[in-house]
Amino acid sequence: MKLRTRAAAVLAALAAALCPAAATAAGAPPQGYVRLDRPQAVDRPGGREAVEFFWYDCRHSQRLERPLAAWAVRQPRDVRLRRVPAVWPGGDRVMTAHARLYYTLERLGLVDRLQAAAFHAVRDLRRDLTTEASAAAWAREQGVDGARFRRAYASAEVRRETREAPALMARYAVPELPSVVVQGRYRTAPTLAGGVEGMVPVVDRLVRRAAPRR
């Protein structure tokens, strides 16, 4: 087996482990979510937030991207969608590289424009975006200045956020992708919501419940 073929097989196995086939509605809890054993603080006190854990090479994460982004656009100002690129504790090389790509896009303010394109490149086109050179080449194809991209990619802030990604996944006790945690207390995922298509309604219901009472 060629090295590239072996590497592809390893990535496929990892993706299958982290992005399991969605459960049927019959196997999901009736409420579509579970409570975190250890609730986490909301990033912006007084606001409402949904924290999405995703991976560019997870097909369920890709399926969730467009409906979740569309949902976020419709929310009032006190609601924030915060994305966290998943890196399994222990620091998988590919997941770490994809996290660094995401944080670079975030630093450049390009997530809204290029998040779906990054999923398409990794999942559909099987592009290797795990090095600075390959990620920068892809970014240039998207109309991003190469030098600007490389500066952000190499920045201390992006390196720090990438290093901290595994700890975030551990803190929120995320066992599958994608997962969305609302108000640091409730987590939904495909196996809990009866499929990816069930996640956004659950997130919406939980966010509405967290609205301040008048």
ChimeraX commands (.cxc) that place a marker at each C-alpha (Angstrom):
marker #1 position 0.00,0.00,0.00 radius 0.5
marker #1 position 1.37,3.38,-0.93 radius 0.5
marker #1 position 2.11,5.85,1.85 radius 0.5
marker #1 position -0.54,8.27,0.61 radius 0.5
marker #1 position -3.12,5.49,0.47 radius 0.5
marker #1 position -2.22,4.38,4.00 radius 0.5
marker #1 position -2.47,7.96,5.27 radius 0.5
marker #1 position -5.87,8.33,3.60 radius 0.5
marker #1 position -7.05,5.14,5.28 radius 0.5
marker #1 position -5.90,6.40,8.68 radius 0.5
marker #1 position -7.71,9.71,8.15 radius 0.5
marker #1 position -10.87,7.90,7.07 radius 0.5
marker #1 position -10.76,5.74,10.20 radius 0.5
marker #1 position -10.26,8.80,12.41 radius 0.5
marker #1 position -13.11,10.63,10.71 radius 0.5
marker #1 position -15.41,7.65,11.20 radius 0.5
marker #1 position -14.49,7.44,14.89 radius 0.5
marker #1 position -15.08,11.13,15.58 radius 0.5
marker #1 position -18.02,11.59,13.22 radius 0.5
marker #1 position -20.17,8.50,13.79 radius 0.5
marker #1 position -23.20,7.78,11.68 radius 0.5
marker #1 position -26.13,9.76,13.01 radius 0.5
marker #1 position -28.51,7.93,15.28 radius 0.5
marker #1 position -32.10,7.39,14.32 radius 0.5
marker #1 position -34.71,9.43,16.10 radius 0.5
marker #1 position -35.72,6.31,18.02 radius 0.5
marker #1 position -32.25,6.04,19.56 radius 0.5
marker #1 position -31.93,9.70,20.56 radius 0.5
marker #1 position -33.02,11.22,23.87 radius 0.5
marker #1 position -36.45,12.83,23.53 radius 0.5
marker #1 position -35.16,16.32,24.30 radius 0.5
marker #1 position -32.34,16.08,21.73 radius 0.5
marker #1 position -29.55,17.13,24.09 radius 0.5
marker #1 position -27.71,16.21,27.26 radius 0.5
marker #1 position -26.58,18.34,30.19 radius 0.5
marker #1 position -22.85,18.78,30.69 radius 0.5
marker #1 position -21.60,17.23,33.92 radius 0.5
marker #1 position -19.34,20.27,34.33 radius 0.5
marker #1 position -21.00,23.44,33.00 radius 0.5
marker #1 position -18.69,25.99,31.40 radius 0.5
marker #1 position -18.78,29.76,31.65 radius 0.5
marker #1 position -20.28,31.72,28.77 radius 0.5
marker #1 position -17.59,33.64,26.87 radius 0.5
marker #1 position -19.58,36.89,27.01 radius 0.5
marker #1 position -21.30,37.37,30.39 radius 0.5
marker #1 position -24.89,38.44,29.96 radius 0.5
marker #1 position -25.11,37.10,26.43 radius 0.5
marker #1 position -26.27,33.87,24.87 radius 0.5
marker #1 position -23.95,31.60,22.96 radius 0.5
marker #1 position -23.79,28.39,20.98 radius 0.5
marker #1 position -20.33,26.82,20.73 radius 0.5
marker #1 position -19.88,24.56,17.72 radius 0.5
marker #1 position -17.13,21.92,17.71 radius 0.5
marker #1 position -16.32,20.83,14.15 radius 0.5
marker #1 position -13.64,19.30,11.96 radius 0.5
marker #1 position -13.07,20.09,8.29 radius 0.5
marker #1 position -12.77,16.37,7.46 radius 0.5
marker #1 position -16.03,15.39,9.19 radius 0.5
marker #1 position -18.94,14.90,6.78 radius 0.5
marker #1 position -21.52,15.63,9.47 radius 0.5
marker #1 position -19.73,18.87,10.36 radius 0.5
marker #1 position -19.88,19.82,6.69 radius 0.5
marker #1 position -23.60,19.08,6.52 radius 0.5
marker #1 position -24.24,21.24,9.59 radius 0.5
marker #1 position -22.28,24.26,8.34 radius 0.5
marker #1 position -24.84,25.91,6.07 radius 0.5
marker #1 position -27.99,25.48,8.22 radius 0.5
marker #1 position -26.14,26.54,11.38 radius 0.5
marker #1 position -24.62,29.59,9.66 radius 0.5
marker #1 position -28.05,30.54,8.29 radius 0.5
marker #1 position -29.51,30.19,11.78 radius 0.5
marker #1 position -26.79,32.41,13.27 radius 0.5
marker #1 position -27.52,35.22,10.80 radius 0.5
marker #1 position -31.13,35.38,12.00 radius 0.5
marker #1 position -30.28,35.76,15.70 radius 0.5
marker #1 position -30.48,38.98,17.76 radius 0.5
marker #1 position -27.31,40.75,18.82 radius 0.5
marker #1 position -27.04,39.06,22.19 radius 0.5
marker #1 position -26.71,35.61,20.56 radius 0.5
marker #1 position -23.29,34.52,19.37 radius 0.5
marker #1 position -22.20,31.45,17.42 radius 0.5
marker #1 position -18.66,30.59,18.48 radius 0.5
marker #1 position -16.81,27.98,16.44 radius 0.5
marker #1 position -14.10,25.75,17.90 radius 0.5
marker #1 position -12.04,23.53,15.58 radius 0.5
marker #1 position -11.85,20.11,17.16 radius 0.5
marker #1 position -8.49,18.65,18.13 radius 0.5
marker #1 position -8.63,15.40,20.01 radius 0.5
marker #1 position -6.63,15.54,23.28 radius 0.5
marker #1 position -3.22,14.19,22.38 radius 0.5
marker #1 position -2.89,16.48,19.39 radius 0.5
marker #1 position -3.66,14.62,16.15 radius 0.5
marker #1 position -1.47,16.18,13.44 radius 0.5
marker #1 position -4.16,16.62,10.79 radius 0.5
marker #1 position -6.76,17.99,13.20 radius 0.5
marker #1 position -4.16,20.37,14.63 radius 0.5
marker #1 position -3.31,21.63,11.13 radius 0.5
marker #1 position -6.98,22.13,10.29 radius 0.5
marker #1 position -7.45,24.02,13.55 radius 0.5
marker #1 position -4.57,26.30,12.62 radius 0.5
marker #1 position -6.20,26.94,9.24 radius 0.5
marker #1 position -9.49,27.86,10.93 radius 0.5
marker #1 position -7.87,30.21,13.43 radius 0.5
marker #1 position -5.99,31.87,10.58 radius 0.5
marker #1 position -9.25,32.50,8.75 radius 0.5
marker #1 position -10.81,33.79,11.95 radius 0.5
marker #1 position -7.93,36.19,12.56 radius 0.5
marker #1 position -8.33,37.53,9.03 radius 0.5
marker #1 position -12.11,37.91,9.41 radius 0.5
marker #1 position -12.73,35.40,6.61 radius 0.5
marker #1 position -14.67,32.65,8.35 radius 0.5
marker #1 position -18.09,33.73,7.09 radius 0.5
marker #1 position -16.80,33.87,3.51 radius 0.5
marker #1 position -14.53,30.82,3.43 radius 0.5
marker #1 position -15.78,28.29,6.00 radius 0.5
marker #1 position -17.90,26.40,3.48 radius 0.5
marker #1 position -15.08,26.58,0.93 radius 0.5
marker #1 position -12.65,25.03,3.42 radius 0.5
marker #1 position -15.05,22.14,4.02 radius 0.5
marker #1 position -15.43,21.69,0.24 radius 0.5
marker #1 position -11.67,21.63,-0.30 radius 0.5
marker #1 position -10.99,19.08,2.43 radius 0.5
marker #1 position -14.06,16.86,2.17 radius 0.5
marker #1 position -15.06,16.98,-1.50 radius 0.5
marker #1 position -11.80,17.75,-3.27 radius 0.5
marker #1 position -9.59,15.88,-0.78 radius 0.5
marker #1 position -7.14,18.77,-0.68 radius 0.5
marker #1 position -4.25,18.51,1.75 radius 0.5
marker #1 position -4.39,21.76,3.73 radius 0.5
marker #1 position -2.14,20.59,6.56 radius 0.5
marker #1 position 0.94,22.69,5.81 radius 0.5
marker #1 position 1.50,26.42,5.62 radius 0.5
marker #1 position 2.39,26.16,1.94 radius 0.5
marker #1 position -0.67,24.13,0.95 radius 0.5
marker #1 position -3.03,26.24,3.06 radius 0.5
marker #1 position -1.59,29.47,1.66 radius 0.5
marker #1 position -1.88,28.18,-1.92 radius 0.5
marker #1 position -5.55,27.33,-1.32 radius 0.5
marker #1 position -6.17,30.73,0.29 radius 0.5
marker #1 position -4.67,32.50,-2.75 radius 0.5
marker #1 position -7.11,30.58,-4.95 radius 0.5
marker #1 position -9.90,32.09,-2.82 radius 0.5
marker #1 position -8.61,35.60,-3.48 radius 0.5
marker #1 position -6.73,36.04,-0.20 radius 0.5
marker #1 position -3.39,37.85,-0.24 radius 0.5
marker #1 position -0.75,35.17,0.28 radius 0.5
marker #1 position 1.62,37.26,2.39 radius 0.5
marker #1 position -1.23,38.41,4.64 radius 0.5
marker #1 position -2.38,34.82,5.08 radius 0.5
marker #1 position 1.12,33.60,5.97 radius 0.5
marker #1 position 1.57,36.36,8.55 radius 0.5
marker #1 position -1.65,35.37,10.27 radius 0.5
marker #1 position -0.81,31.65,10.02 radius 0.5
marker #1 position 2.54,32.23,11.72 radius 0.5
marker #1 position 1.23,34.69,14.31 radius 0.5
marker #1 position 1.64,34.05,18.01 radius 0.5
marker #1 position -2.13,34.38,18.55 radius 0.5
marker #1 position -2.98,31.67,16.01 radius 0.5
marker #1 position -0.30,29.36,17.40 radius 0.5
marker #1 position -1.64,29.90,20.93 radius 0.5
marker #1 position -5.25,29.23,19.96 radius 0.5
marker #1 position -4.20,26.08,18.11 radius 0.5
marker #1 position -2.29,24.81,21.15 radius 0.5
marker #1 position -5.32,25.43,23.37 radius 0.5
marker #1 position -7.84,23.67,21.10 radius 0.5
marker #1 position -7.45,20.17,22.63 radius 0.5
marker #1 position -8.02,21.57,26.13 radius 0.5
marker #1 position -11.27,23.21,24.98 radius 0.5
marker #1 position -12.55,19.94,23.59 radius 0.5
marker #1 position -11.67,18.21,26.87 radius 0.5
marker #1 position -13.27,20.93,29.01 radius 0.5
marker #1 position -16.57,20.61,27.17 radius 0.5
marker #1 position -16.29,16.79,27.20 radius 0.5
marker #1 position -17.05,16.50,23.47 radius 0.5
marker #1 position -17.23,12.84,22.37 radius 0.5
marker #1 position -18.47,13.29,18.79 radius 0.5
marker #1 position -18.55,15.76,15.93 radius 0.5
marker #1 position -20.20,17.99,15.26 radius 0.5
marker #1 position -21.36,19.02,18.71 radius 0.5
marker #1 position -22.95,22.30,19.75 radius 0.5
marker #1 position -22.96,23.44,23.37 radius 0.5
marker #1 position -25.51,26.08,24.36 radius 0.5
marker #1 position -24.89,28.38,27.35 radius 0.5
marker #1 position -22.09,26.11,28.50 radius 0.5
marker #1 position -24.67,23.66,29.84 radius 0.5
marker #1 position -26.40,21.70,27.10 radius 0.5
marker #1 position -24.83,19.70,24.27 radius 0.5
marker #1 position -26.51,18.43,21.13 radius 0.5
marker #1 position -25.04,16.27,18.38 radius 0.5
marker #1 position -26.25,14.01,15.57 radius 0.5
marker #1 position -26.66,10.99,17.85 radius 0.5
marker #1 position -28.66,13.07,20.34 radius 0.5
marker #1 position -30.86,15.03,17.92 radius 0.5
marker #1 position -31.72,12.10,15.66 radius 0.5
marker #1 position -29.42,13.30,12.89 radius 0.5
marker #1 position -27.63,16.45,11.73 radius 0.5
marker #1 position -30.91,17.91,10.48 radius 0.5
marker #1 position -32.29,17.81,14.01 radius 0.5
marker #1 position -29.48,19.81,15.59 radius 0.5
marker #1 position -30.38,23.37,14.59 radius 0.5
marker #1 position -33.96,23.14,15.95 radius 0.5
marker #1 position -32.57,21.87,19.25 radius 0.5
marker #1 position -29.98,24.67,19.37 radius 0.5
marker #1 position -32.67,27.23,18.57 radius 0.5
marker #1 position -34.94,25.93,21.32 radius 0.5
marker #1 position -32.15,26.01,23.90 radius 0.5
marker #1 position -31.02,29.50,22.91 radius 0.5
marker #1 position -34.58,30.80,23.14 radius 0.5
marker #1 position -34.93,29.25,26.58 radius 0.5
marker #1 position -31.81,31.13,27.67 radius 0.5
marker #1 position -33.29,34.52,26.72 radius 0.5
marker #1 position -33.46,36.95,29.65 radius 0.5
marker #1 position -36.90,37.25,31.15 radius 0.5
marker #1 position -38.54,40.65,30.84 radius 0.5
marker link #1:1,2 radius 0.2
marker link #1:2,3 radius 0.2
marker link #1:3,4 radius 0.2
marker link #1:4,5 radius 0.2
marker link #1:5,6 radius 0.2
marker link #1:6,7 radius 0.2
marker link #1:7,8 radius 0.2
marker link #1:8,9 radius 0.2
marker link #1:9,10 radius 0.2
marker link #1:10,11 radius 0.2
marker link #1:11,12 radius 0.2
marker link #1:12,13 radius 0.2
marker link #1:13,14 radius 0.2
marker link #1:14,15 radius 0.2
marker link #1:15,16 radius 0.2
marker link #1:16,17 radius 0.2
marker link #1:17,18 radius 0.2
marker link #1:18,19 radius 0.2
marker link #1:19,20 radius 0.2
marker link #1:20,21 radius 0.2
marker link #1:21,22 radius 0.2
marker link #1:22,23 radius 0.2
marker link #1:23,24 radius 0.2
marker link #1:24,25 radius 0.2
marker link #1:25,26 radius 0.2
marker link #1:26,27 radius 0.2
marker link #1:27,28 radius 0.2
marker link #1:28,29 radius 0.2
marker link #1:29,30 radius 0.2
marker link #1:30,31 radius 0.2
marker link #1:31,32 radius 0.2
marker link #1:32,33 radius 0.2
marker link #1:33,34 radius 0.2
marker link #1:34,35 radius 0.2
marker link #1:35,36 radius 0.2
marker link #1:36,37 radius 0.2
marker link #1:37,38 radius 0.2
marker link #1:38,39 radius 0.2
marker link #1:39,40 radius 0.2
marker link #1:40,41 radius 0.2
marker link #1:41,42 radius 0.2
marker link #1:42,43 radius 0.2
marker link #1:43,44 radius 0.2
marker link #1:44,45 radius 0.2
marker link #1:45,46 radius 0.2
marker link #1:46,47 radius 0.2
marker link #1:47,48 radius 0.2
marker link #1:48,49 radius 0.2
marker link #1:49,50 radius 0.2
marker link #1:50,51 radius 0.2
marker link #1:51,52 radius 0.2
marker link #1:52,53 radius 0.2
marker link #1:53,54 radius 0.2
marker link #1:54,55 radius 0.2
marker link #1:55,56 radius 0.2
marker link #1:56,57 radius 0.2
marker link #1:57,58 radius 0.2
marker link #1:58,59 radius 0.2
marker link #1:59,60 radius 0.2
marker link #1:60,61 radius 0.2
marker link #1:61,62 radius 0.2
marker link #1:62,63 radius 0.2
marker link #1:63,64 radius 0.2
marker link #1:64,65 radius 0.2
marker link #1:65,66 radius 0.2
marker link #1:66,67 radius 0.2
marker link #1:67,68 radius 0.2
marker link #1:68,69 radius 0.2
marker link #1:69,70 radius 0.2
marker link #1:70,71 radius 0.2
marker link #1:71,72 radius 0.2
marker link #1:72,73 radius 0.2
marker link #1:73,74 radius 0.2
marker link #1:74,75 radius 0.2
marker link #1:75,76 radius 0.2
marker link #1:76,77 radius 0.2
marker link #1:77,78 radius 0.2
marker link #1:78,79 radius 0.2
marker link #1:79,80 radius 0.2
marker link #1:80,81 radius 0.2
marker link #1:81,82 radius 0.2
marker link #1:82,83 radius 0.2
marker link #1:83,84 radius 0.2
marker link #1:84,85 radius 0.2
marker link #1:85,86 radius 0.2
marker link #1:86,87 radius 0.2
marker link #1:87,88 radius 0.2
marker link #1:88,89 radius 0.2
marker link #1:89,90 radius 0.2
marker link #1:90,91 radius 0.2
marker link #1:91,92 radius 0.2
marker link #1:92,93 radius 0.2
marker link #1:93,94 radius 0.2
marker link #1:94,95 radius 0.2
marker link #1:95,96 radius 0.2
marker link #1:96,97 radius 0.2
marker link #1:97,98 radius 0.2
marker link #1:98,99 radius 0.2
marker link #1:99,100 radius 0.2
marker link #1:100,101 radius 0.2
marker link #1:101,102 radius 0.2
marker link #1:102,103 radius 0.2
marker link #1:103,104 radius 0.2
marker link #1:104,105 radius 0.2
marker link #1:105,106 radius 0.2
marker link #1:106,107 radius 0.2
marker link #1:107,108 radius 0.2
marker link #1:108,109 radius 0.2
marker link #1:109,110 radius 0.2
marker link #1:110,111 radius 0.2
marker link #1:111,112 radius 0.2
marker link #1:112,113 radius 0.2
marker link #1:113,114 radius 0.2
marker link #1:114,115 radius 0.2
marker link #1:115,116 radius 0.2
marker link #1:116,117 radius 0.2
marker link #1:117,118 radius 0.2
marker link #1:118,119 radius 0.2
marker link #1:119,120 radius 0.2
marker link #1:120,121 radius 0.2
marker link #1:121,122 radius 0.2
marker link #1:122,123 radius 0.2
marker link #1:123,124 radius 0.2
marker link #1:124,125 radius 0.2
marker link #1:125,126 radius 0.2
marker link #1:126,127 radius 0.2
marker link #1:127,128 radius 0.2
marker link #1:128,129 radius 0.2
marker link #1:129,130 radius 0.2
marker link #1:130,131 radius 0.2
marker link #1:131,132 radius 0.2
marker link #1:132,133 radius 0.2
marker link #1:133,134 radius 0.2
marker link #1:134,135 radius 0.2
marker link #1:135,136 radius 0.2
marker link #1:136,137 radius 0.2
marker link #1:137,138 radius 0.2
marker link #1:138,139 radius 0.2
marker link #1:139,140 radius 0.2
marker link #1:140,141 radius 0.2
marker link #1:141,142 radius 0.2
marker link #1:142,143 radius 0.2
marker link #1:143,144 radius 0.2
marker link #1:144,145 radius 0.2
marker link #1:145,146 radius 0.2
marker link #1:146,147 radius 0.2
marker link #1:147,148 radius 0.2
marker link #1:148,149 radius 0.2
marker link #1:149,150 radius 0.2
marker link #1:150,151 radius 0.2
marker link #1:151,152 radius 0.2
marker link #1:152,153 radius 0.2
marker link #1:153,154 radius 0.2
marker link #1:154,155 radius 0.2
marker link #1:155,156 radius 0.2
marker link #1:156,157 radius 0.2
marker link #1:157,158 radius 0.2
marker link #1:158,159 radius 0.2
marker link #1:159,160 radius 0.2
marker link #1:160,161 radius 0.2
marker link #1:161,162 radius 0.2
marker link #1:162,163 radius 0.2
marker link #1:163,164 radius 0.2
marker link #1:164,165 radius 0.2
marker link #1:165,166 radius 0.2
marker link #1:166,167 radius 0.2
marker link #1:167,168 radius 0.2
marker link #1:168,169 radius 0.2
marker link #1:169,170 radius 0.2
marker link #1:170,171 radius 0.2
marker link #1:171,172 radius 0.2
marker link #1:172,173 radius 0.2
marker link #1:173,174 radius 0.2
marker link #1:174,175 radius 0.2
marker link #1:175,176 radius 0.2
marker link #1:176,177 radius 0.2
marker link #1:177,178 radius 0.2
marker link #1:178,179 radius 0.2
marker link #1:179,180 radius 0.2
marker link #1:180,181 radius 0.2
marker link #1:181,182 radius 0.2
marker link #1:182,183 radius 0.2
marker link #1:183,184 radius 0.2
marker link #1:184,185 radius 0.2
marker link #1:185,186 radius 0.2
marker link #1:186,187 radius 0.2
marker link #1:187,188 radius 0.2
marker link #1:188,189 radius 0.2
marker link #1:189,190 radius 0.2
marker link #1:190,191 radius 0.2
marker link #1:191,192 radius 0.2
marker link #1:192,193 radius 0.2
marker link #1:193,194 radius 0.2
marker link #1:194,195 radius 0.2
marker link #1:195,196 radius 0.2
marker link #1:196,197 radius 0.2
marker link #1:197,198 radius 0.2
marker link #1:198,199 radius 0.2
marker link #1:199,200 radius 0.2
marker link #1:200,201 radius 0.2
marker link #1:201,202 radius 0.2
marker link #1:202,203 radius 0.2
marker link #1:203,204 radius 0.2
marker link #1:204,205 radius 0.2
marker link #1:205,206 radius 0.2
marker link #1:206,207 radius 0.2
marker link #1:207,208 radius 0.2
marker link #1:208,209 radius 0.2
marker link #1:209,210 radius 0.2
marker link #1:210,211 radius 0.2
marker link #1:211,212 radius 0.2
marker link #1:212,213 radius 0.2
marker link #1:213,214 radius 0.2
view
